[in-house]
């Protein structure tokens, strides 16, 4: 009798594990399909954005807004306009951060493969560095979760909120469980971007600081 009970238990456990694996595969496939729809024929994006930190109790702090441009495989430009002017430009080799109020430019090597922006415009990097899973439907958005395959001091997980094959939100959760939220509007797929969009030359008279990698 004990032998039969053991067999039943082992069968039930194996069946549960198989069902769990099947569910995981289906969720991963759905996540991949959602991302494929987002990236289909996509090589550039332009949008207005609202950025803020979302506290554990749901409060909005440190709100900023502006315009963003992205172009595959690894170019992006964030123009913060409110409450303060700031420009962040990635030209494929370096990232330039220009703080107009401080009259200072910080430049660093562009090699952070876990940057959430690459998830959107670079399928190869997202597949190489993230585990991808479907997290369900909420707020009329399809949510895809990306978890770094290797430990990151900055990124614990990334959530993409997608609607009608368009990017609506990004939630970046760090190791302190703080959540940085980006909300996008006036989204334009494949805008005609000038070659100079992702080029940056420090204005005359500003301090240029080389960041330590």
C-alpha positions in Angstrom: 0.0 0.0 0.0 2.8 2.4 0.9 4.5 1.5 -2.4 1.3 2.4 -4.3 0.9 5.7 -2.4 4.5 6.5 -3.3 3.9 5.8 -7.0 0.7 8.0 -6.9 2.6 10.8 -5.2 5.5 10.6 -7.7 3.1 10.6 -10.6 1.2 13.5 -9.3 4.4 15.5 -8.7 5.7 14.7 -12.2 2.4 15.7 -13.7 2.4 19.0 -11.8 5.9 19.8 -12.8 5.1 19.0 -16.5 2.0 21.3 -16.3 4.1 24.0 -14.8 6.8 23.7 -17.5 4.1 23.7 -20.2 2.6 26.9 -18.7 6.0 28.5 -18.6 6.7 27.7 -22.2 3.3 29.1 -23.3 3.9 32.3 -21.3 7.4 32.7 -22.8 6.1 32.1 -26.3 3.4 34.7 -25.7 5.9 37.2 -24.4 8.1 36.6 -27.5 5.1 37.1 -29.8 4.2 40.4 -28.1 7.8 41.6 -28.4 7.9 40.5 -32.0 4.8 42.6 -32.7 6.4 45.6 -31.1 9.6 45.2 -33.1 8.1 44.2 -36.4 9.6 46.5 -39.1 10.7 48.8 -36.4 14.0 50.7 -36.7 13.3 54.0 -34.9 10.9 55.6 -32.4 10.0 59.0 -31.3 7.8 59.8 -28.3 6.9 62.2 -25.5 7.7 60.8 -22.1 6.8 61.3 -18.5 9.3 59.8 -16.0 8.9 59.4 -12.3 9.7 57.2 -9.3 6.9 55.1 -7.9 7.2 54.5 -4.2 6.1 51.3 -2.4 2.9 53.0 -1.2 2.0 54.3 -4.7 3.2 57.9 -4.5 4.8 59.6 -7.5 8.1 61.4 -6.8 10.8 63.1 -8.9 8.7 63.7 -12.0 10.3 64.7 -15.3 9.1 65.0 -18.9 10.5 65.5 -22.3 11.0 63.9 -25.7 12.9 60.7 -26.6 14.3 59.3 -29.9 15.6 55.7 -30.4 17.1 54.0 -33.3 18.4 50.5 -33.8 20.7 49.0 -32.9 21.9 51.2 -30.0 21.2 54.9 -30.5 19.0 57.0 -28.3 18.5 60.6 -27.2 16.5 61.8 -24.2 15.7 65.5 -24.0 14.5 66.4 -20.5 12.6 69.6 -20.6 10.8 69.8 -17.3 11.5 70.6 -14.5 15.1 71.1 -15.7 16.9 70.9 -19.1 19.1 67.9 -19.6 20.2 66.0 -22.6 21.4 62.3 -22.8 22.7 61.1 -26.1 24.1 57.6 -27.0 26.0 57.6 -30.3 26.8 53.9 -30.4 30.2 54.3 -28.7 29.7 56.8 -25.9 26.9 58.2 -23.7 26.9 62.0 -23.3 25.0 63.6 -20.4 24.7 67.4 -20.7 23.4 69.3 -17.7 22.7 72.8 -18.9 22.2 74.4 -15.5 25.6 73.0 -14.3 27.2 73.8 -17.6 28.8 70.3 -17.4 29.0 67.3 -19.7 29.6 63.8 -18.4 30.8 61.2 -21.0 31.1 57.5 -20.5 31.6 54.3 -22.5 28.4 52.9 -23.9 28.6 49.3 -22.8 25.7 48.6 -20.4 24.0 45.8 -22.1 21.2 45.7 -19.5 20.0 49.2 -20.4 16.2 48.8 -20.7 16.2 50.8 -23.9 18.1 48.1 -25.7 15.3 45.7 -24.9 13.0 47.7 -27.2 15.3 48.3 -30.2 17.8 45.4 -30.0 16.3 41.9 -30.1 19.7 40.2 -29.9 20.8 41.9 -26.7 17.5 41.4 -24.9 17.5 37.6 -25.8 21.1 37.3 -24.7 20.9 39.1 -21.4 17.3 38.7 -20.2 14.9 35.9 -19.4 11.5 36.9 -20.9 8.1 36.0 -19.5 4.4 37.1 -20.0 3.0 38.7 -16.9 -0.6 39.1 -17.9 -3.0 41.9 -18.8 -3.5 45.0 -16.6 -4.6 48.6 -17.3 -5.5 47.6 -20.9 -1.8 46.7 -21.5 0.0 43.4 -22.1 2.9 43.2 -19.7 6.2 41.5 -20.5 8.8 40.9 -17.7 12.5 40.8 -18.4 14.8 39.5 -15.7 18.6 39.8 -16.1 20.3 36.4 -16.6 23.3 37.7 -14.6 23.3 39.8 -11.4 23.1 43.5 -12.0 23.6 46.1 -9.3 21.2 48.5 -11.1 18.4 46.4 -12.7 16.4 43.7 -10.9 13.7 43.5 -13.5 12.1 45.4 -16.4 8.4 45.5 -17.2 7.2 46.5 -20.6 3.5 47.7 -21.0 2.5 47.2 -24.6 -0.7 48.2 -26.4 -1.6 47.5 -30.0 2.1 46.7 -30.8 3.1 50.1 -29.3 5.2 50.9 -26.3 3.1 52.5 -23.5 5.2 52.1 -20.4 8.4 50.9 -18.9 8.9 50.0 -15.3 12.5 49.5 -14.1 12.8 47.9 -10.7 16.2 48.1 -9.0 17.8 46.0 -6.2 16.4 48.3 -3.6 12.8 47.6 -5.0 12.5 51.2 -6.2 10.6 51.5 -9.4 11.4 54.0 -12.1 8.4 54.5 -14.5 8.4 55.8 -18.1 5.0 56.6 -19.7 5.0 57.3 -23.4 2.6 59.3 -25.6 2.5 60.7 -29.1 4.4 57.7 -30.3 5.8 57.7 -33.8 7.2 54.6 -35.4 10.1 54.9 -37.8 10.2 58.8 -38.0 12.6 60.3 -40.5 15.6 61.1 -38.2 18.4 63.3 -39.4 22.0 61.9 -39.1 22.8 64.5 -36.5 20.1 63.4 -34.1 22.5 61.1 -32.2 25.6 63.2 -32.6 26.7 65.4 -29.7 29.5 68.0 -29.4 30.0 69.7 -26.0 29.2 73.4 -26.2 32.1 75.8 -25.8 32.9 76.7 -22.2 31.3 73.7 -20.5 33.3 71.3 -18.3 33.7 67.8 -19.7 34.0 65.0 -17.2 35.0 61.5 -18.1 33.1 59.0 -16.0 34.9 56.1 -14.5 33.5 52.8 -15.8 
